[in-house]
Amino acid sequence: MKPLNYAILKHFTKIEEACAEDVIEALKGEYGNFKALKRTAVITALMTAEANGLIEETRFQLDENKELKVYYHAHAEGAETINKYIRD
């Protein structure tokens, strides 16, 4: 099993785009018992990945509870870097 942050990054190489809630839903089967698989921790991981140039923001929207959902995707260079350092 990969570290959770690695799994989050690797997830973005396999999808078009995702927000924190999408990531949690996708990874909860394998990582559901991890304390860090919570909305605020995943948002922090996504913002860190964005700051490091591995993913980029694609869009944002307010959900039905008026909470901001920010969507990201791994651009070509980011996906290449992720796949270079994190193997399946």
SEVEX-931209 format. One record per residue (C-alpha): chain; x, y, z. Coordinates in steps of 0.25 Angstrom, whole numbers. Last residue first. Example, Ala and Ser with C-alpha at 12.3 -4.5 7.8 and 13.67 -1.06 7.14 Angstrom:
BEGIN
<c: A; u: 55; v: -4; w: 29>
<c: A; u: 49; v: -18; w: 31>
END
This chain:
BEGIN
<c: A; u: 7; v: 5; w: -39>
<c: A; u: 20; v: 14; w: -39>
<c: A; u: 21; v: 27; w: -32>
<c: A; u: 34; v: 35; w: -36>
<c: A; u: 32; v: 35; w: -51>
<c: A; u: 17; v: 34; w: -51>
<c: A; u: 16; v: 47; w: -43>
<c: A; u: 26; v: 54; w: -52>
<c: A; u: 19; v: 50; w: -64>
<c: A; u: 5; v: 54; w: -58>
<c: A; u: 10; v: 68; w: -55>
<c: A; u: 16; v: 70; w: -69>
<c: A; u: 3; v: 66; w: -75>
<c: A; u: -6; v: 74; w: -66>
<c: A; u: -11; v: 66; w: -54>
<c: A; u: -25; v: 71; w: -51>
<c: A; u: -32; v: 80; w: -40>
<c: A; u: -46; v: 83; w: -36>
<c: A; u: -49; v: 93; w: -25>
<c: A; u: -62; v: 91; w: -17>
<c: A; u: -66; v: 103; w: -9>
<c: A; u: -77; v: 100; w: 2>
<c: A; u: -91; v: 106; w: 0>
<c: A; u: -97; v: 94; w: 6>
<c: A; u: -103; v: 90; w: -8>
<c: A; u: -89; v: 91; w: -14>
<c: A; u: -82; v: 104; w: -18>
<c: A; u: -73; v: 102; w: -31>
<c: A; u: -59; v: 102; w: -35>
<c: A; u: -51; v: 100; w: -48>
<c: A; u: -38; v: 94; w: -54>
<c: A; u: -28; v: 96; w: -43>
<c: A; u: -14; v: 90; w: -46>
<c: A; u: -7; v: 78; w: -42>
<c: A; u: 8; v: 74; w: -40>
<c: A; u: 13; v: 89; w: -40>
<c: A; u: 18; v: 88; w: -25>
<c: A; u: 8; v: 99; w: -21>
<c: A; u: -3; v: 90; w: -27>
<c: A; u: 2; v: 77; w: -20>
<c: A; u: 2; v: 85; w: -7>
<c: A; u: -12; v: 90; w: -10>
<c: A; u: -17; v: 76; w: -12>
<c: A; u: -11; v: 71; w: 0>
<c: A; u: -17; v: 82; w: 9>
<c: A; u: -30; v: 79; w: 2>
<c: A; u: -29; v: 65; w: 6>
<c: A; u: -26; v: 68; w: 20>
<c: A; u: -38; v: 78; w: 21>
<c: A; u: -47; v: 67; w: 15>
<c: A; u: -43; v: 55; w: 23>
<c: A; u: -34; v: 44; w: 18>
<c: A; u: -23; v: 48; w: 28>
<c: A; u: -29; v: 39; w: 39>
<c: A; u: -27; v: 27; w: 31>
<c: A; u: -38; v: 16; w: 33>
<c: A; u: -44; v: 19; w: 19>
<c: A; u: -31; v: 17; w: 12>
<c: A; u: -33; v: 5; w: 3>
<c: A; u: -48; v: 6; w: 0>
<c: A; u: -48; v: 21; w: 4>
<c: A; u: -39; v: 25; w: -8>
<c: A; u: -49; v: 28; w: -19>
<c: A; u: -59; v: 35; w: -9>
<c: A; u: -48; v: 43; w: -3>
<c: A; u: -43; v: 47; w: -16>
<c: A; u: -57; v: 51; w: -21>
<c: A; u: -59; v: 59; w: -8>
<c: A; u: -46; v: 67; w: -10>
<c: A; u: -49; v: 71; w: -24>
<c: A; u: -46; v: 63; w: -37>
<c: A; u: -42; v: 64; w: -51>
<c: A; u: -40; v: 55; w: -64>
<c: A; u: -36; v: 43; w: -56>
<c: A; u: -24; v: 33; w: -56>
<c: A; u: -12; v: 42; w: -53>
<c: A; u: -20; v: 49; w: -42>
<c: A; u: -21; v: 36; w: -34>
<c: A; u: -6; v: 35; w: -34>
<c: A; u: -5; v: 48; w: -26>
<c: A; u: -15; v: 44; w: -16>
<c: A; u: -9; v: 30; w: -15>
<c: A; u: 5; v: 37; w: -12>
<c: A; u: -2; v: 45; w: -1>
<c: A; u: -8; v: 33; w: 5>
<c: A; u: 5; v: 25; w: 6>
<c: A; u: 5; v: 14; w: -4>
<c: A; u: 0; v: 0; w: 0>
END
